[in-house]
Amino acid sequence: MKAKIEEALSRSVCGGWDRTFLESILEQSEKQRDLSMKQKQALGKVLARNDEAAQAAHDNWTDVYEKEYKKDAFALASYHTHQPYYKPMSADILSGKIPERGKFLRMYDNKYSKKVLSQKAAPPKYKIGDYLVPRAGFSSYKHAEFPTDMLWTQQNLVVQTFQQKGGFVLEICESIHSAAKGAKRYRLLGVGQSVPIIVEERHLKKGKK
């Protein structure tokens, strides 16, 4: 077992918690301390995550990421940058850096990530030029986004006008910011306004001209 642990530790794929755990187990083994059943189970999983196959995948990760994951990675980073857990890695992805393989795949397989990718792939309910109005449950404080910073008084005027008169779709946004059905985002220009507003599909409906 000692040889397997040392072999795993010699590989560059082994990092983070896995490396700390294996170093701790190795130290415990050298002091001839017995492992608990829970430690033995964890050890098997950690060794499997850092075997020769894992090292090969690690070495080829840059090519695999560029070919298979990069497009989805940017979509997921746009969502997770607004969430606490994967925020640092999301910032790296959005800046063009290659994320660490294991952590990225955990983010990719996250249940919220799957919902985000599902919403991204879903066909838009509305098209550019459509006249839309907010649904009854629309809240100016929760459901309105602005592409640029502005004074609250200006935002309030834009939102109030949109609530009263509706607006026209300028763009169907690429990024998804919530893991909910109808999370596709639209950039709209309110009637009589020069500043656009961004609203999710679930808060919109067709208006009567």
C-alpha positions in Angstrom: 0.0 0.0 0.0 2.9 2.4 0.8 4.3 1.9 -2.7 0.9 2.7 -4.3 0.5 5.9 -2.2 4.1 7.0 -3.1 3.4 6.2 -6.8 0.2 8.3 -6.7 2.0 11.2 -5.0 4.7 11.2 -7.7 2.1 12.0 -10.4 1.3 15.6 -11.2 -2.4 14.8 -11.4 -2.4 14.3 -7.7 -3.1 17.7 -6.0 -5.3 19.5 -3.6 -7.2 17.5 -1.1 -6.1 14.2 -2.6 -2.4 14.9 -2.1 -3.0 16.1 1.5 -5.0 13.0 2.3 -2.4 10.6 0.8 0.4 12.4 2.7 -1.6 12.0 5.9 -2.3 8.3 5.3 1.4 7.7 4.4 2.5 9.4 7.6 0.0 7.3 9.6 1.2 4.1 7.9 4.9 4.9 8.7 3.9 5.3 12.4 2.2 1.8 12.1 -1.2 3.2 12.9 -4.2 1.2 11.6 -6.6 2.9 9.2 -10.2 3.1 10.0 -12.8 1.5 7.6 -13.8 5.0 6.4 -10.1 5.9 5.7 -9.6 2.6 3.8 -12.7 3.3 1.6 -11.5 6.8 0.9 -8.0 5.7 0.1 -9.3 3.3 -2.6 -11.2 6.1 -4.2 -8.3 8.6 -4.0 -5.8 6.1 -5.5 -8.2 5.4 -8.4 -8.5 9.1 -9.1 -4.7 9.4 -9.3 -3.7 6.2 -11.3 -2.0 6.0 -14.6 -5.2 6.5 -16.6 -5.9 9.6 -14.6 -2.4 10.9 -15.3 -2.9 10.3 -19.0 -6.2 12.2 -18.9 -4.5 15.0 -17.0 -1.7 15.3 -19.6 -4.1 15.5 -22.4 -6.5 17.8 -20.6 -5.7 21.0 -22.5 -6.5 19.5 -25.9 -9.6 17.8 -24.6 -10.8 21.0 -22.9 -10.3 23.1 -26.0 -12.1 20.6 -28.3 -14.9 19.2 -26.0 -15.6 21.6 -23.1 -14.5 25.2 -23.9 -17.8 26.4 -25.3 -19.9 24.9 -22.5 -17.3 26.1 -20.0 -17.9 29.7 -20.8 -21.6 29.3 -20.5 -21.2 27.6 -17.1 -18.7 30.2 -15.9 -21.2 33.0 -16.7 -23.6 31.3 -14.3 -21.2 30.2 -11.6 -19.5 33.5 -11.4 -22.7 34.7 -9.7 -22.5 31.8 -7.2 -20.0 31.4 -4.3 -18.6 27.9 -4.7 -17.1 27.9 -8.3 -16.7 31.7 -8.5 -12.8 31.8 -8.6 -12.5 29.0 -11.2 -15.3 30.7 -13.3 -13.3 34.0 -13.3 -10.3 32.0 -14.6 -12.3 30.4 -17.4 -13.8 33.8 -18.4 -10.3 35.2 -18.6 -9.2 32.4 -20.9 -7.3 30.2 -18.5 -7.5 26.3 -18.6 -9.3 25.1 -15.4 -8.0 22.3 -13.3 -9.5 19.1 -14.7 -11.0 17.5 -11.6 -12.6 20.5 -10.2 -14.0 21.6 -13.6 -15.5 18.2 -14.2 -17.2 18.3 -10.8 -18.6 21.7 -11.8 -19.6 20.3 -15.2 -21.5 17.4 -13.6 -23.2 19.7 -11.0 -27.0 19.4 -11.2 -27.3 23.2 -11.6 -24.8 23.2 -14.4 -26.9 20.6 -16.3 -29.9 22.8 -15.9 -27.9 25.8 -17.2 -26.7 23.9 -20.3 -30.2 22.6 -20.9 -31.6 26.2 -20.8 -28.8 27.4 -23.1 -29.6 24.7 -25.7 -33.4 25.3 -25.5 -34.8 27.2 -28.5 -35.8 30.8 -27.6 -39.5 31.4 -27.1 -39.3 34.9 -28.5 -37.4 36.4 -31.5 -35.6 39.7 -32.2 -38.2 42.4 -32.8 -41.0 40.8 -30.7 -43.0 43.1 -28.5 -43.0 41.8 -25.0 -44.4 42.9 -21.6 -43.6 41.7 -18.1 -45.7 39.0 -16.5 -47.7 39.7 -13.4 -45.0 38.4 -11.0 -42.3 40.6 -12.5 -40.3 42.4 -9.8 -38.1 45.4 -10.7 -35.8 44.6 -7.9 -35.3 40.9 -8.6 -35.9 40.4 -12.3 -34.4 43.4 -14.1 -30.7 43.6 -15.1 -28.9 46.4 -16.8 -25.9 46.0 -19.1 -24.2 49.1 -17.6 -24.0 50.8 -14.2 -26.4 53.7 -13.7 -28.1 55.6 -10.9 -31.0 53.9 -9.2 -33.3 56.7 -10.2 -32.5 56.1 -13.9 -33.0 52.3 -13.5 -36.3 52.9 -11.7 -37.5 55.1 -14.6 -36.5 52.5 -17.2 -38.2 49.6 -15.3 -41.4 51.6 -14.6 -41.7 52.5 -18.3 -41.1 48.8 -19.3 -43.8 47.7 -16.8 -46.3 50.2 -18.2 -45.5 50.0 -21.9 -43.4 46.9 -22.6 -40.5 46.8 -25.0 -39.0 45.2 -28.1 -36.4 42.4 -28.2 -33.0 43.6 -29.3 -30.9 40.5 -28.5 -31.2 37.0 -27.2 -28.3 36.8 -24.7 -25.8 34.0 -24.8 -25.2 33.8 -21.0 -27.5 32.1 -18.5 -27.5 33.5 -15.0 -30.0 31.2 -13.2 -30.6 27.4 -13.2 -34.4 27.7 -13.7 -36.8 26.8 -16.5 -37.2 29.9 -18.7 -33.7 31.3 -17.8 -32.8 32.4 -21.3 -32.2 36.2 -21.1 -33.4 38.9 -23.5 -32.1 42.4 -24.0 -35.1 44.7 -24.5 -35.6 48.3 -25.3 -38.6 49.8 -23.5 -41.0 51.9 -25.5 -39.8 55.5 -25.5 -36.5 54.6 -23.8 -32.9 54.7 -24.9 -31.4 52.4 -22.2 -31.9 48.6 -22.7 -33.0 46.2 -19.9 -32.3 42.5 -19.6 -35.1 40.1 -18.4 -35.3 36.3 -18.3 -37.8 34.6 -20.5 -39.9 33.3 -17.6 -40.8 36.8 -16.6 -42.0 37.8 -20.1 -45.0 37.3 -22.4 -46.1 38.6 -25.8 -47.7 42.0 -25.6 -50.7 43.3 -27.6 -49.6 46.1 -30.0 
